[in-house]
Amino acid sequence: MSKQKTAQVANDDLRSGTKPYQEVARKVLPYLVRQAEANQPIYYSDLAEQVGMPNPRNLNFPLGCIGRGLIRLKKEHKLNASIPPIQCLVVNKQNGLPGEGIGDFLSTNYTKLTGSQKRLMVDRHLSEIYNYQHWDWVLDELGIQPVSNNIAKQLDQAKNYSSTGESEQHRLFKEYIARSPGALGLNLRLANGRTEYPLPSADRIDVVFEDKSLRIGVEVKSSLSNEADILRGLFQCVKYKHLIEAEQVVEGG
């Protein structure tokens, strides 16, 4: 069945539908609301992983169900304005656009548009999604709980995280990254990165690549790292970025 027909066959019962794709739609919607409130789209593969779906292609019917469910909700409450097609947030890695099935919710001739025309249309709807102020109301009306945000707890865990030293997994991953700039989307011709690069603050960055005037720092986390350690790594990246920039300013003069 073609992707263009997804929206037409997906039933719009988001409240109590018992078909598997309807249950998945109820699970997916709060994640989309989270993305809308963060002003960020999400890849099909990332969303599938977060909701526990092994095959991202199976998101087509749930997303169509969400789109039709929002249209139904507008009609039920006789709203003057449409509820933005939040499923538009789910995009392909290849082109950054939703699947072709989104055309049933955006324009009757969507599939005939050029890539740049599709981008303009999608961007307009993304702006509407980001600026919509009633996503919490939508979830409440549908009886769906929002995704819980445990960032405060995670921050506390990151602050209190203690390391037992470098693991073998971390060392091997660090060395792999140092000799594989292409894995990060960097120029394949770059020289191998320098590991344990020292900064004037006595901090050490896992890997640093040199690309002409650019100095690119990389903090790696192995599969052993938990969420607290990964969050700590994000803050380390913020610190290291400014330390590298300060070092370059001093070196330059």
C-alpha positions, 0 to 999 in steps of 0.5 A, a space after each residue: 500500500 502506498 505511503 500516500 494512502 496512509 492518512 486515508 486508511 488510518 482510523 481517527 479514534 485516538 481516545 479508545 481505538 484498540 487496533 495496534 496502530 491506534 495504541 501506538 498513536 496514543 504512545 507517540 503523540 506525547 513525544 511529538 508534543 515534547 518535540 513541539 514544545 522544544 521547537 525540534 523535529 525528530 527522525 523516524 528512527 529516533 522516534 521509533 526507538 523511543 517508543 520501542 518500535 523495531 521498524 520505523 516504517 511502522 510509524 506511518 499508520 500511527 502518524 496518520 491516525 494522529 493527523 486524523 484524530 486532531 482533525 476530529 478533535 477540532 470538529 468535536 469542539 467546533 474550534 475556529 482554528 485548526 490544530 496544527 498537523 503535529 505529525 509533520 515533526 517526524 522527518 527522514 534523515 535523508 532530506 529532513 522532510 516528513 514522508 509523502 503521506 503528510 501531503 494529505 494533511 498539507 496540500 492535495 498536490 504535495 507529492 507534485 512539489 519540488 523538494 524546495 517547495 515541500 521544504 517551504 510548505 513544511 517549514 510554514 507548518 512547523 512554525 505553526 506547530 511550535 507556536 501552538 499554545 494548546 498542546 497540553 489541552 490536546 493531550 488532556 482532551 484525549 486522555 493521554 499523559 504527557 511524557 514525564 521530564 526527569 531533567 532535574 533528577 538527571 542533573 542531580 545524578 550528573 552532579 554526583 556522578 563519580 568515575 572509577 577510571 577509564 574503562 577498556 570500552 571507553 579507551 577503545 572507543 576513544 582510539 577508534 574515534 581518533 583514527 576515524 574522523 569520517 565517523 563524525 562527518 569530518 574530512 576523511 583526509 584529517 590527520 588522526 586526532 590527538 587523545 587526552 588533549 591537555 587544556 590550560 585548565 588542566 582538563 583533558 579532552 578525549 580527542 582533538 582534531 586539527 583542521 587548518 585553523 579549526 580545533 575540534 574537540 570530541 568527548 566520547 561515551 561508551 556503551 557503559 555510560 548511563 544517562 547521568 554520565 552522558 548528561 555530564 558529557 554534554 556539559 563537559 562539551 560546553 566547557 571544553 568549547 569555550 576553553 578551546 576558543 580561549 586557548 586559540 585567542 591566547 595563541 593568536 595573540 
